[in-house]
Amino acid sequence: MIASGRFQTIMMVLTGMLVTLVTVAFARLSFGLILPFMREDLGLSYQAAGALGTASALGYLCLVMAAGAFASRRGGRAAVLIGVTLTTAGFIGLSLASHYVLLLIFMLLLGFGTAFSFTPVISLLAGAFPQRRGAIIGLTNSGIGLGLLIASAVVPYLTVDDEHGWRLAWAAFAVPSAVAVMAALMFLPRLPAHAGPGVTFDKGVVFRNRRLIVVGLLYGVIGLTYITQATFTYSFALQAGLAASTAAQLAALMGILSLFAGPVWGMVSDRIGRPSSLLASVSLTLVGMLIPVFWPVLIGFAAHYFILGCTISGMFTSVLAVAGETVEPQQAPLATSYVTLFFAGGQFLGPAIAGTMIEHMGFRGTFAINSLIIGFGVFLTLKLRPVKA
């Protein structure tokens, strides 16, 4: 029985990792790797190509709250099954479509799929292991880092000698996505022990929760600053004189570190508490973001990527854990989606705001402002500390 229970636990966590790998790393973050080849093959303008990414972000933003409410009523497993199914359909559609309107629709599907998958699977697994909530969220999120590493290897290989290779990349993503559907069906628990179909509660209690609003604002700060860093640090490094290969290696280092940092920060947050782990990770991120502002040379960028590789996962893990613990267990999926709405809004606005700032202030000025915003995040973590996690 013990072995059987241990096997079920392992498979649940592996399924959660697979879900985040497919719906976040492949469906959202890998688009930047595939986009240049799509744009060239289909003859898209940069504006049209950028609108495809916006469609995915918009789909995520629009449905993240609906997904949380659905998961609270019907269970996280049902939400994840819908989400990963939508993601699989989006991958298949993108591998076949050429008409721009169809491409927009399938990118929207990817956003919908992420909304119905990511926060529900986090809430579901965290609720199943409340005593190890941080470690479980960290392990589940490590699928994102693993997915980025896989995509970084697969996409260049498929596209290097084939102008239609981007279609193969989307089709390749559909395979593990379909496996994730089967794994979710087999290994995710139907409902957490505290809930059942038709569970209802006053959603306003969640939306008015002051502590949860602070967590949401913090997550919005993280979303805005993280997407700015992810989008423009590589270009900042190139402008500062780093070789493209060197900058790419530093970015890969960040991905590798984040793969292991998530579970470590999860265990740390279980031990010292979410507010303390958030204060540590956000403060270190502030230091890492400031370094290239004052020291835009190889060592400065190396320190930047190293520190953020060690801290980004810690912020994600701790903020999701504290959101789930702030409310009653049956409200956790909605609460997690609620704070993720702030995060999605930050990610939606971040690139456009930062791009405009770079045109007027340059990279150093933009990253200085980004650091100030993270400094506000440090202030928000201090507001969480007086309340026991």
N, C-alpha and C positions, 0 to 999 in steps of 0.2 A: 504493500500500500504506500509506504514511504517513497519507494523508488518511483511508483506510478505518479504520486503527487509531485515529486521533484521533476519528473519528465514533463508533466503538464505545465508546471511553472516555467521551465526552460522554454518550452514551445510557445507559451503565451508571450514571453519576452521577445523571443526571436521573431514571432509574428508581428509584434509591435515595431520592432526594428525594421522589418521588411516593409511595413506600411509606411513608416516615415521615409524610408529610402525611396520608395516609389512615388509617393504623393508630394513630398517636399523637394528632395534632391533631384529626382528625374523630372517631375512635372513642373516645378517652379524654377529651381536654381540652375538647371542644366540648359535652359533655353538660351542663355547667352553664348554657350558653346556651339549650339546648332544654328543660331540666327544668321551668322555671316554666310553660311552655305545655302540656307533657305533664300536669303535675300538675293544672292547672286544667281541662283538657278531660276528663281521665279521672276527676276527683274523688278524687285520691289524697291521703292525709295526708302531712305532711312526713316522717314516719317511713318510710312506704312508699316515698315518692319517694327518700329518701336511701338506702334499701336497694337501689335499682336501681344507684346509683353504686357501692355496696359490692360488688354482684355482679360488676360489670366488674373492679374492683380485685382481687377474690378470684380470678376466672378468670385474670387475668394472673399473680398471685402463685403460683397452683397449678401452672401449666404452664411458667413461664419456664425452669426447670431441665430439664424434659423436652424443651423446644424446643431448648435448647442441646445436649443429648446427641444428639438426632435430627440436628441440623445437623452435628455432628461426625462422625456415622456416615454420613449420606446426602447431605451437602452443603447449603450454605446456600440454594441456589436452590430445592431441593425444599421446605425448611422455609418459605421466603417464599411460595411458591405456595400451600401449605396455609394459611398465616396470612392472606394477603390474600383467599383464597377464603372462609374462615370469616368474615372481616370483612364482605365483600360480602353474604354470607347474613344476617349480623346486621343490617346496614342495611336490607335488604329486609324482613326479618321485623319490625323495629321500625316500619317505615312502614305495616304492615298490621295488626299485632296490637293487641288491646284488653284481652284477658284478662291479669291481672297475672302469672300463672305464666309465660305465654308471654313477656311482657316481660322477666322475670327471666332466662329461658333465652337470649333474644337478647342481653341485656346480657352474660351469661356468654360468649357466642360472641365478642363484641367483645373481651373480655379475653383469650380464647384466641387470637384472631387477632393481637392485639398481641404476645403472648408468642412466637408462631411467626414473627413478621415483623421486629420491631424489632432485637433483638440479632443474629439471623442475618444480616440484610442489612448491618448495621454490620460484623460480622466478615468477611463475604464480600468486601465492597468494600475494607476495610482490608487484607485478605490479598492482594487482587489488586494493590494499589499500596503495598507495604511501605515504600518510600522516601518516600511522601507520605501516610502513614497519618493524621497529624493533620489535614491539609488535607482529605482525602477524608471523614473522619468529620465534620468541621465542615460541609462542603458538604451531606452527607447529612442532618445534623441541622437544617440551615436550612429543610428542608421543613416542620418543625414550626412554626416561626415564620410561614412563608408560609400554612400551613393555618389557623392561628389568625386571621390577618388576613382570609382568605377567609370563614371561618365567622362572624367578627364582622360581616361585611357581609351574608352570605347569610341567616343565621337571622333577624335582625330584619326583613329585607325580606319573607321568606316568611310570617312570623307576625304581622305588624302588623295586618292586616285579616282574618285567617282563623283561626278557632279550631282548625281542623285543620291549620294551616300547619306544625306540628311534624312531621307525617307527611311533608310535602313536603320538609322539611329532611333527614330521614333518607333519603328516596328520592334526593334530590339527591346526597348523599354516596355512594350506591351507584354512581353513574355513574363518577366518577373511580376508585373502588375496582375496578370491573370493568376499567377501562383499565389500572390497575396490575397486574392479573393478566396481561393480555396483554403488557404491557411487560416484566414479570419473565420471562415465557416466552420472549420474543424477545431480550432484551438482557443478562440476568444470566448470568454464566458458570455452566456446569453444576457444576463443582467447582473449588476452588482447585488450583493446580499441585501442592501438597504432599499432596493427599488423594485418596482414591478410595472407592468404595462398600465398606462393610464394614471400614473402618479402625477398629482398636480400640486402646485404651490404658488404663492404670490410672487410673481417674477419681479414686482416692484421692490420687494425686500432685497433682492440681489442687486438690482440697479441702483438702489439708494444707499447701499452699504458703503460708508465713507472709507473704510480701510480698503475695500475692493476698488474704489475709485482711485485711490492713491496707487495701488498696484497697477491699475490700468494706465494711468499717466506715466508711471515708470516704464511699463512695457511699450508704450507709445514712443518714449524717448529712445529706448533700446532699438525699436524698429526703425525709426528715422535715422539714427546715427549709424546703425549696423549696415543698412542698405547703402548709405552714402560711402561708408568705408569699403564695402564689397564692390561697389560700382567704380569708384574713382581712385583708390589707392594705387592700383597697378599703373594707371595713367600718370599719377603724381610721381611715382618712382621713375618712370620712363623720362618724364620731363626733367627730373632732377639729375639724369645722366646714367641711371642704371641700365645695364644691358637687358633686353627683353627676356632672355633665357634666365638671367639671374632673378629678375622680378617674378617670373613664373615659378621658379623654384622656391622663392620665399612664400608665395601664395600657397603652393602645395604643402609647404611646411605647416602653415596655419591649419590647413585641412586635416593633416595627419594628427597634429596636436589636439584639435577639437574632437577627434574620434575617441580619444582616451580621456579627455578632460571632463566630458559630460558625466560619466559614471563616478569619477573622482569627486567632482563638485557635489554630486548627488549624495554621496556618502558623507561628505563634509557637512552639508546642510542638515542631514539627519542627525549628525553629532552635535553641531554648535547652534543649530536653528537657522531658519530661512533668512530672517533679517540680517543676522551677522554674516552669513555667506553672501547675501546680496551686497552688503556694504563692502565686503572685501573684493568681490568680483567687479563691481561697478567702479570702485576706486582704482583698481589696477587697470581697468580699461581706460579710464581717464588718463592715467600715466602713459599707457601705450599709445593713445591717440595724440598726446602732446609731443612725444619725442620727435617725430619727423617735422613738426612745425618749427622746432628750434634746431633740429639737426637733420636736415634732408640729405643725408649721405647713406652709403651702404649699411654701415653699422646701425644708423638710426632706423632705417626701414626694417632691418633684420630684427631689431629689438621690438619694433611695432608689431610685426607679424608674429613674433614669438609670444609676446605678452597677450595679444588678442586671441591667438590660438589656444592659450591656456585659460582664457577668461570668458569668451563669448558663450560657450556651452554652459558655464556656471550661471550666467545671468538667465539664460533661457530656462534651465532646469529649476533654479530657485524661485523664479517669478511664477512659473506654472504651479509649482508645489504650494507656494503660499496662497495663491488664488484658490486652489482646491480646498485648502484647510480653513479659509476665512468664513465659509458658509457651511450649511448642513450638507451631509453627504449626497442627498438626492439633488441638491442644487449645484453640485460641483461641475457637471458638464456645462451648464449655462454660465456659471461664473467664469470658467476657463475660457469659454467662447467670448464672454463679455470683455475680458481684459485683452483677448486676442484681437478684438475689434479695434482697440487703440493701436495695437501693434501693426495690424494690417493697414490702418490709416496712415501711420508713419511711413510704412514701406511704400505706400501708394504715392505719397507726396514727396518723399525724400529725394529721389533722383532728379526730379524737375527743379526743385528748390536749389539743390546743390549744384546742378548744372548751370543755372542762372548765376549763382554766386561765383562759381569758378570763372565765368566770363568777365565778371566785374572785379573780383577780388583776388583771383588766382587760387592755386591749390593751398598754399600756406594759410591764407586768410580764411578760406572755407573750412579747412581742418581746425583752425583755431576756434571758429564759431561752433563747429561740431563738438569740440572739447567743452565749450561753455555749456552746451546743451547736456552733455554727459554730466557736467558738474551739477546741473539741476537734478539729474537722476540721482546723484549721491545725496543731495538734500532730501529727495523723496524717500530714499532708503532709511535715512535717519528718522523720518516720521513714522516708519514702520517699527522701529526698534522698541519703543516703550510698550508695545502690545505683544504679549506672548504669542509666539507662532503656534 
